[in-house]
Amino acid sequence: MSEADAPKPEMFDEINALFGTIADAFKLNADGLAKALEDGSMALDMGQNEDGDRFVAATYTQNGESRTCRIFNDGIREDKEQEQGPSKA
């Protein structure tokens, strides 16, 4: 990997913040989030809403039930709360 291809340190901070937000949304500690990502019970997707706002959708499946949160720059929204606007995280 060339130096130009190497991840930038600020990206690590952004990824760390994203993972921290996801862990908080699902009430997981760092080890719990890592395990969920590794075993496939947590799925991450990128998306864009009808207003053009980009988000990361995190879906966590536990005991056969799934819950999805969309992480925007200004907060977290659960899929069932989309019309209510973001809750600050």
Secondary structure, 3 states (H helix, E strand, C coil): CCCCCCCCHHHHHHHHHHHHHHHHHCCCCHHHHHHHHHHCCEEEEEEECCCCCEEEEEEEEECCEEEEEEEECCEEEEHHHHHHCCECC
